[in-house]
Every structure is written in structure tokens, then in C-alpha cells.
Amino acid sequence: MSYQNNLRLVFAGDFQSDVSTVNNDVRHYDNATFEQRFQDFQMGEVFNGWWNPTGSGAFRLINCRVKSVVIDGEMSEDSAVNLVIDGSNNRVGGKMVDLDPQFQMASAIWGLTIRLTDGQEDFLVGQFEPASFRDIMFGRRQEARGSTGASAAFQSVLTDLHWGENLRGSRFLEALKAASANGKLSIRFTTFGYSTDKNADRFTLGTVIGAIGPYDENEPRSFVKGRRMVPNVDANTGSPLNKINFFDALIDDHKSSVLVDFGNALPLTFKLGLQDLGDLQLAILKDENTQESETLSKNEGFVALGNLIPYRKPDWLYTTAGIWATPVRPEQLELIREHPLALIQMLDSNTGKVLVRESLDGLFVRADKFVQRVEPTETAEIELFASRYGKPLPHASVSIAFSPPDNTEGGGSPNDPAPPQAQIPWTNKPQEALKNLPLTLTTDATGKAKLLIETQDPGNPRGYIDGQIYTLLYSLQGQADSQKQFLDAIYVLLFDAYPIPDRPTWFEHIHPIFQQYGNLYPIMSKRLVDLGDYDSVRENRAILELAFSLNVHDPNSMPVTRDLSRAKRVTILQWLREQYADGSYVLRLGEKPSQAEGRQAIETKSIPSFALEPEVADAPLEDDSTAHGYQNLQIALRRIQRNS
């Protein structure tokens, strides 16, 4: 079971992703060559700090409401319709975080609360388990380039569920609560229509559609283990030739129905409606060898499932989240088990053209928890699911391979007349840091395979940036690469080993770390604490101690980028917490670097601090006591977000 279920809630509205773009270029991580202009907006071909250097990292759902509910496969009138889908009402919003500047195609949402409310009373509150986007498609939106034309889906689970005492007679909410006995729900939302124009009213805003349904513990969390629809793609760009993205169908044997999620698949107009592709029909192909773009006759070449897909109805995408279902007759259910599904463009009442078909031989393999942040000597564990025509594929061989080393990822435009001076580091080496990596896995009786990645210290191969980024490719033996979305891989950020000092000092240990974050996250340094300045850090010691001590799942946790190793975090906290006998804080300075090093590491890199305007405060900051610490941090971060 998943959100793609005959019991589901659909919502739609807006989102904000106020990412900071200073860290979009890996060369900005080099403290020694960092320039102040890297915190400025892009100016023409000069990229500087790209299109949003003042971003706070915040991710929020805005003006989202329940558009429909489905019970037993039927859209139903229910008191849950038109309720608000919101974030937390007692802490800041979530955070949108890249894995690494040299791999920014698995951005994840951390610290997001999902709340179903009428504004006065909460009916459901859950915590969104951090998840990276999948199945990104550039160019989905007509006449839009880059991020503004892109669409991607985030699928995860809601945990730590809290249900309202009074569900106000909602038949749907009662059914969903009964289906969540394991304490989890499945959620997926698709984001598109994002604005990167700093002069636009909707700057950093976009459109979101989504669905919530039951979650089965035996299912993956980040995708649907169903029938994978695979478009033919351009070999150079990875873009679908027929403008329809990868998507998934699911056969519900108990309900004798098929459910299809088009929410991240069908092409969009510039105004974010669905482009008219003519009459669309879901079908079963009678011949496994039928190819995309072939023209077929109904009943001879394909068997139609249900009626035409009503995607041209006004607001269909927003009231259904693109999920469509139809009953299946017993003889069709038998045919589906060993034949591929297809999306057909009907040319007349009896003839159709194949727009997209299911993967060859119905084969599908995908990794869950495919993004990993790993400390040296730890072992990462990733589960892969293999299937054929939606059923578990036992005793199948899954190949694992390293992506080759590369030193082109994470830079800016080649047309930038004033690029950063630092060199782009190599990725994917040394391979020996991922020890004893198996080249082949075998699925068990349930079609699952477990990849264990043992690690050791990579040895700081990238110099000015911590750790190394690795890409591991996987495929079912004999399966062509064209049968997978181009980003379907496993991504590992392996941190460097870092010896924790007994008595860390500002100059030797803390300043190099803090200065880098101050450079990359200027809104923090300009509006709260200048991380490159000792006096500013000392003044804000209590807030920093709390922020660095929080669990990374907390939206208030520092750093926003979630790319600080455990050893460095311990070092920072040790430095912030060391006290004299009288209870005052040491904040040990240590030995100042040589004059030349000082000019490089401090004078030319220090960011000026700016006074906070008194009117932007929600309340005065309290004293340094632990009791007030979290409140102080909330106030401070709200100041930042309000000004972002």
C-alpha cells in the first residue's frame, strides 16, 4: 500500500523553496579564494552567488488545501475536503538541502511537519521523513527553461502521527486512521512551476500537488513498487522524446483495478495546465515487442482499460494529483500479469499510437534510501527492490558499479567571464574508501537485495571541501540503461576522518569551519551571527550551541546544509561548551596564524555583520539559560526567514 491507493487524500497549492545558491558552485567552498562578490546576485553572464544568494534554505507548503478524498476507489463528499495542509505551527518550516555541491540532483526536504487543520483544530499531524526528489524532468513546462521548466516528485512516509480527538464525522479520516495502525502514512507530492526570477512576485515559489494514503511496511518508502512506464529518451539530454515522463501504474488485485499516477508525467502548458495530447487511453499491449510510436488497432494490437483518461477536464490535475484509476475485468487482469501496459494516443475510435509503454519484459529495479551521508568506518545499508510486471523478482542478479572519476561536476557556466579561481575537485575517488563493494547482488524470495557499503577514511581527496561524493550505478543483469531514469543510482557522501582535539581553539579548529558556512550562507552572517567573526560568535554562543546540538531532522539544526561530519560537530560543541571553574565560557582562541595566513584566512574573508532591525523581532532574546535556548533560536531563525 502507498499513497497510490483506493483510499487517498489529494491536496494542491503552493510551496516555497528559498534555497541559498552560493553553494551551487563547489569552488565557493574554498576559503582561501572566496570573494565577497560570491554573495551577490548573478549579473548577466557573471554568476557571482547565482540567482538567490540570500536564501534561507526554508521549505514551506503555502495555501495548500484538500481538493478531494477517495474511499474504496470512489471520489467522495467528506468533511475533510477543503481542510488546510500546512506545516508546523510551533517551529520554523522545513529545509531544502542538496547532498553536495558536486551532486545537486537529489535535493532533500528535512524537518518538515505536515499538519491537516481547519485553522483552529488539528486533525492530523505527522513528520515527513527526509526524502530526496526523484524522476526530475526538465522541460516539462512549455516554453520554460532550467528549474522553471522542471518537475520532480518527493515520496516519503509520515511518522509520529498524532490524530485529533474529534475527526468531525469524517468517514475518510476515520478510514485513514484505521489504515495507519503501524503509525505511518505514505505521502508523495510533485513540484513544478518554480520561479527563480528575483524580480517576480512568485520568486522562490512554485506549485505543488500531492496525495496521502496508507503505508505498508513491506513496501519501499521513496517510490511505488509497481509497473514502471519507460519513455524513449534523448541520448544526450535524457529528456523524453514524446514529452511524457517516467511514471508508475499499480495493480490492486483485491479491488480488481489499476491505478496510474500521471502527476509528474504529462506535459504542462506555460500557465501550468496540462497540454492537450488528444484522447489518451490506458491499454495492455498484446505483443511484448511493440515499440513506442507504433500504430496499433484496438483488440488486435491492444486491449483498452476503462474509458478515456479525463485529463482535459478543468482542474483535473489539481483535484486528482494526476492519479487515475479504472476497474479491470477478470480476463484483463489475467492478461496484465504477463503483458506490458501502455499509454495510447487514440487516432480514431479503433486505432491508436503508443506514446509510452512499460519497461521491456516488465523488469524494474530501484533502490530505496538511495542518498546516504556516511561517517568513515560506518557501514551504509541500502535495500533494492526488483520486480517483473509488478510482482517480486526472486533470485535475480543486480549489478553494482562505480561511476568513473570526474572533475567537471559542481562548477558554474563555462561562459562566466569571472569564474572562481579554485579548481574543481575530482569525485568518485579513491574507490578504496568504499571497501569490499560487491559487484553483484542476488535478490531473495521477496525480490529484495541488500547492499552493504563498508567505508574507511577517504583521506580528504577534495581538499577544501569535506569528504567525497560517490555514485554507484545498478541494474538488473541484462537490462539496458535506457530502461531506467537517468538519475536512478545510489549516492554516497562519505565524510573525512577528523581527529577530535582535547582543547579545540578558534583559530585552528573552529574558524575554518565557521568561515566556510559564513561564506556559503550569508543570510545567517548578515542577519544573526557573523560566523567568521570571533566576537560575534562569542556573543551568540548559546544559540549556536543549541543549533549545533539539535538532531539533523530538526529544521533548526545547523548547518542548514546537513554536511557537517559528526567529529567536527563534536569539536564545535566541545569548544562552545568548555567552561572555567566560575561557569563562564572559555571559547579558547589559541595561537593566531602567521600574518600571511591571517590575511588569507581572516582579514580578506571576514563578512561584515549587520545590526538586526528591532521591528523584525517577534520577541526580545532571552538570556543564555537552557530553558530559553530553543525559544531564542526560534526567534532568531524567524527573523531570518521573515527577511528572506
N, C-alpha and C positions, 0 to 999 in steps of 0.2 A: 504494500500500500504506500501511496505517496500523495502529494497534492493533486496528482493526475488521477483523480478518483471520482467515483459516482457520489461521494459526499465531499463537497468542497465549497469554500467561500472565495469569491472573486473581489478584488479591490483595484482601484486605479486612482491616480492623482499625480503629484509632482514629487521630485526628490531634489535635494541639493547635495552636490559633492564638491566641497570647497577645498580641493587639493592644493597643496603648495607645489609649485613646479620648479623651484630652484634645484631640487634633487633629481630632475628629469635627466640632467647631464651628469654622468659619473665623474667627470673631470672637476665638477664643483666640490667634490669631496676632498680635494687636495688643499689642505690649509695653507700650504706653502705658496700656492699660485692663485689662491682665491682672490677675486677682485670685487670691490664694493658694488660695481655695476651688475653683478650677477644677482643682486636683489632687486633690480629694476625690471619693469615690464619690457617685453620684446619691442624693438623699434625697427620695423621693416625687416630687412634680412639679418640684422644684428639681434641674436637671440637673447642676450643678457640672461635674465631669470625666467625666460619663457612667458607664457600667457597669464600666469597667476602666481607671481612670486609672493604675494601677501596672503596666500591661502592658509586657513587654519587646520585643514585636514578633516573638517567636520562632514559627516554624512547624516542627512535627515530625511524623513518622509514628511511631505507637506501636503495639506489639503487632500489626503487620501481617504476615500470612503468605500464602504462595502457596496458594490454595484449589483451583486446577485449572490444567491446561495443555491446549491444543488443538493437535493436529497433523493436518494435512490435513482440517480440519473436524470431527475427532472428539476428544472428551474422552479423554485417555489417562492410564494409570498411568505415573508417571515419578518419578524420584528428586528432581526439582525441587519436587514438591508438598510443602508444609509448610515450605519454606525461609522464612527471615525477610526481609521487605522493610524495610530500615532506612535511617537517614541516615548521615552521616559519623561515623567513629569517631576522627577526629583533629582535629575542629574543631567549633565550635558549630553548632546547627541552622540551617535557612534562616530567612528573614524574610518576613512577610506585610506588604505595603506598598500603601497607597492611592496612586492617581495624584495626587490633590489633594483638599483638604477640600471643595471645591465640585464634585467628582465622585468619589464613593466606590463606584461601581458597576462598577469594573474592577480590584478588588484583585488584586495580583500576588504570586507567590511568587518570591523571589530567593535565590540562594546555596544551593539545596537539592541535596544529594547523594543519589542513590538507590543503595542497596547491597543486593545479593542475597547472603545469607550463612547459614551454619548456626551462627553464633556463634563459630566457630573459624577458618573459612576463608571468604574472599570468592570468589564465583563470577562476579559481575558488579558493576562499579562504573561509574556514569555521572553526568554533571552535567545537572541539569534546567535547560533553557534558560528564563529567566524568562518567565512567562506569566500573563495575567490570566484570571479566570474568565469563562465565557460561559454563556448560557442560564439565568440565575438564575430560579428560580421561588419566589415567596413563597407560603406556604400549602400547600406540598406535603405537609407533615406534618400529620396530622389534629390539630385542637384545639391548635395551636401558632401563635404569632404572631411577627412580625418575623424576626430571624435564627434563632430556634429552630425556626421552621417552614419555613425556606428550604432550597433545594438548588441547587447550582451545579456546573459541570464545569470542570476545568482540563485543557487539552490542550496538549502541547508535544512536544519531542524531547529525548532523552538524547544528550549528546555526550561526547567524550573517554572513550570506552568502554575499560574495562580488564577483560579476561576472565581468570578463574582458569586456571592451568596444568592443573589436573585438574578436569574437569567431572563426574567420578564416574559416567561412563557414562550421563549424562542425554541421551537421544535428543532431547528438546525443546531443551535448551540448545545442543547441537551444531547443531541446525537453525536456531535463532535467531541463533547466532553466524555461521553461513554466510550468513544473510539480512541481516547488518549490515556487509557489506563496505564500505559508504560511511561507516562509523564512527558511525552514528546509529541510534536506535530511536525509535519513536513511543510515547507514553505519554499516557494520559488517566485522571484519577480524578475521582470525584464525591464531594462532601462534603455531609453533611446531619446532622441531629440534634444541632446545636451548642448548647451551654449558655452562657448569659450571666448565669446566676444565681450571684452570688459566694458564696452560702451552700450551693451544691450540690456534691456530691462530684466531679462532672464539669465543674466550672467551666472554661471555655475549651476543653473537649474536645468532639469530635464523632466521627461515624462516617465512614469512607472506604471506597469500593470502587473498584477500578481495573483496568486492563489494559495490557499492554506487548506490542508487536508490531513488525514491520519498518516502516521508513520509506522512502518513495520521494522522491527529491529534487525531482520534478516536482509533488509534492502540497503543499498548504498545511500549516503546522505546527500551527495552533491550531484546526482544525476538519476535518471529513471532507467532501470534495467528492463528495457522494453525492446521495441522494434525500431532499429536505427535507420532513418531515412537519409540517404547519402547523395547529395547533388554532385554532378560533374563540376570540377573547379578549374579555374585558370592555373596552369602550372607555375606561373611566375608570381601571381598575386594571392593565390588561394581563394579568390572570390568565386562564388557560384556562377556558372555561365547562364543559368536561367533565372538568376536574381532571387532564388529561393534558398534559404539557409538550411543547414542540418536541422533536423527535428526528430521527435520521438512519438511513436504510437505505442499503445499499451492494450493488450487483450485482457479483458476481465471475463474469465471463464465462468465465474459464479453468476454474473449478470448477463452473460452472452452478449457482450458489447465490446466495441473498440473505441478507445479514447485517443485523440490526437491533439498535440499541443502545437499550434501554429503561432504562438505568441512571439517567438523570436525568429520566425521563418519567412512569412510573406512580406514582400517589399512594401515600403512606405512611400507615400507622397511627401512633398516638402512640408505640407501642413499636418503631417502625421496621421493621415488616414491611410487605408490600405489601397494600393494600386489595383486597378481593375485588370485582372488576368483572364477574364471571361468566366465561363461556367467551369467550376472545379468539382471533381468527383474523386472520392477515395475508392480504390479498387484493389482487387487481387489479380496479379499477373498470372496467367496460366503457364507461361513459358519462363523459366528461370533466366534464360539468356536474353530476354527482352532488354533493350538498352534505352537510356534516356533519349528523348526526342523522337522515338519511333511512333508511328501512327498505327493504331490498332482498332479493330472492330469489337463492339460490346458483345459479350458472351463467347466470341471466338478467341479474342486476344486477352480480354479482361472481364472480371466479374465485378459489377458495381456494388458498393456497400452503402446502403442507405440512400438518402436524397442528395441533391447537390449541396455543397457546403455554403451556408448562407453568409459568407464573409462580407458581401456587399451591403448588408443591412446597415443603416445608420448606427454608429457607435458599437457595432458588433465586437470589435477588438476590445473595447473598454468595458463592456458588460460581461464578456466571457473570458477575458485574458487570453483569447485565442484558442481556448480549449473547446473542442467539438467532439461529440460522441454520437454513436448510432448503434442500434441493436444489430445483432448478427444472427442469421438463421443457422440452424444446426449444420446443414450441408456446407455453408460458407465457413463456419467455424472449423470444420474438418479440412477444408481447402487451405485455410490460412496457416495451418500448422506446418505445412511444408512448401509454401509458395510465398513469394515476396509481395509486399504491399507496394502501392504506387499512388502518386497524386497525378490525376489525369486532367488535362485541359480538353473539355468536350468541344469538338469542332462542329458537330451536329448531334442529333439525338442518338446516333448509333456509332459514331466514330470519335476517337479521342487521341490526343498526343501525350506521351509520357513526359511530365515535367521533372519529376523526381521519383526515384524508386528506392526500395530498401537495399541495404548492403548486399553484396554478392554472397550468395548461399546463406543469407541471413546471419552472417557472422558479425560478432560485436564483442569488443573487449575494451574496458575502461577502468582507470584507476580512481579509487576514492581517496580523499585526503591527499591529493596529488601535489600539494605545496607543503614543503617541510622546512622548518627552521631547526637546526640541529647543533647541539654543543659537541665539541670534539670528544671522542671516545664513547659518545652515546650511540645507540642503535635506533634508526628510524624504521618504522613499520608501516607498510602500505599494502592495502588489500586491493586486488584486481578482480573484476567480475567478467567472466566470459559466457557468452550465450550464442545460441543458434535459433533463429526465428523466435526469439524471446524466451526460450527455455534454457536452463543451465547447461553449459557445455562441459561435461566431466572429462578428465584425463587429456586435456588439450595442452599443447606446448605454447608457451608465451615467451617470445624472445626479448631480451633486455640488452640495450647497447648504449654506450656513451655518445653524446653529441660531440663532435670534434671541437678542439680548442678554437677560440675565436677572439679577435681583438678589435672588432668593429661594432660591438653592441654597446649602447648606452651613451653615444655621442650625440651631438646636435646635427644641424643641417650642414652638408658639405658646402653650401653656398654662403655660410656665415662668414663675412669678411673679417670678423674679430673673434675667432674661436678661443676657448680656454687654452692655456698653454700646457696643461698637464697631458700626459699620454693616456690613452685608453688602455686599461689593463686587459690581460688575457683572461678568458673564462675557461671553465671545464678542465683545468689542470692545477695541480697534479692529480691524475686519476687515482693514484695510490692512496689518496686520503679517504676514498670510499673503498674500504677493504673487502676482499673476498666477495666481490659483487657477482652473483650468479648470472650467467648469460642466458639461462633457460629456466623457466618455472613450469610446473605442471599443475593444472587445476585439479581440485579434489572432486568428490562426487557431487558437490553442490555448484560446481563451476567457479569456485573461488581459488585464488592463489595468493600467497602472502610473500611479499618481497621484504626481506630484512637487509637494511643497509648499515653495515658496521662502519665506523668512522675513526679517523685519527686527525691530529692537528695538520691542517693543510700548509702551515708554515708561512702565513701572510704573503701569498703569491701576488696579491694585488696592491701591496704597498700601502698607499694612503687610504684604502678602504678595507674594513674588517672582513675577513673570511673569503670564501669563494662560492660562486654560483655554479651549480652543475645541472645539466639537462640530461635526463635518462629517457631514451626512446623505448617504446614497447609495441609489440604487435603480435597477433596470433600467427603462428607459423604458416607461411604461405599466403597470408593476407597482404594485399597491395597497400602501399602508403596512401593511395588515392581514396581508400575506403575509410579514412579517419579524418577528423577535423585537424587542420594543420598544427594546432597547439596542443593536441592531446599527447601529453608527455608527463613525466614526473620532474618536479623542480625542487632542488635542494639548496638551501643556503646553509653552508657549513661554516660556523664561526672559527676564528683563530683561537688557539690556546692563549691564555693570558695569565701570567703569574700574579696572584693577588698579594700586594705588598703588605707588610705588617703595619706600616705607618704611611699611608698614601699622602702625597703632597700635591698642592695645587699645580705647581709648575711642571712637575714630572709626569703626573698621572691624570689629574682632573682636567686641567686646561685644554690639553689636546683633544679630549673627548667633547667637552662642553663647547669649545670653539667651533668644532665641526657642526654640531647641532645648531649653534647660534647662527652660523653662516647659512645653513640649509633651511632654517625655519625662522625667517626674520620677524614674522609677526610676534613670536614669543619674545625675542630680544628687544623689539622696539616698543612693546606694549605691556610687558610684565617684568621680565628679568633678562638683563644682558648677560648671556651665558659666557661670553668671553671676558667679562669684567669681574675681577675678584670681589670688589666692594658690593657690586650689585648682587652677586651670588650670595655673599655673606648676609646681606640684608634680607634675602628671601630664602634663607636656609630651610626654614620649617616647611614651606610649601614644596620646595624641591625634594626634601627628604620624603614627604608623603607621596609625591607624584612618582618618584623612582622606586618606592616600596610597594606600590599597588600591583595587583595581578595584571598581566598584559591584556586580559579580557575586559578590564575596566576602561571605559572611554577616557578617564582622566589620567591613565598611566602615561608616564614619559619613558622614552621618547615616543612621539606620535608614530614614528616610522617602524616601531617594533623590531629594530635591527641592532639592538644592543645585547651583547653576549652576557650570560649570567655572571661570569667572572668580573667583567667591567662594571656591571650593576652592583655587585657586592663591594667592589673597590670604591665606587661613588658613595654608597651608603655608609661604608666604614669611615670615609673622610667626613661626611656630613654629620655623623653621629659621635665622633670622638669628643670627649669632654674632659675638662680639668676637674680637679677634686671639688671645686666650688660649684660645679654644674654648668659653667659656661662652656661654650664650644670652641674647640681648638682651631679647626679649619686651617690645618697646617699648610703654610706657604712653601716651605722647602727652599732649595737653592735656586736662585734665579739663573736662567740660562745666560750664556755669554751675550755680549752686546749685539753681536751679529745675529745670533739665534733669536734674541729678544725682539729685534726689529722685525724679523720674519714671522715669529710665532705670536707676537702680541701687538706691537705698535701698529703695523700695517693691517692687521686683521681684526682689530677690535671694532665692534659695532657700537655706534653711539646709542646711549639709552635715551628714551623719551618719557617725559612725565605723563602719567595717566590723568586724563581729564576727570575731575571729581564727579561730573554729572553722569559718567558712564558706569559708575559703581552701583551694584544692587544694594550693597551694604558696606559699612567700613570693615576693613580687615581686622580680625581679632588678634589676640596675642599668639605666642608660639606654642601654646599648650596643645597636647594631642587631641583633647576634646573638641577643639575648634579647627583642627587641621583640615579635615575633609571639607568643612564649610568654607574655609579660606580658599582652598583650591577651586571649589566650585565657583565662587565669586570671581576669582581671577580668570578662570577659563571662560566664563560667560562674558567677561569684559572683552576678551579676545574675539570670541565668536560674534559678539554684537558689532564689533568694528570691522569684521571681515567681509 
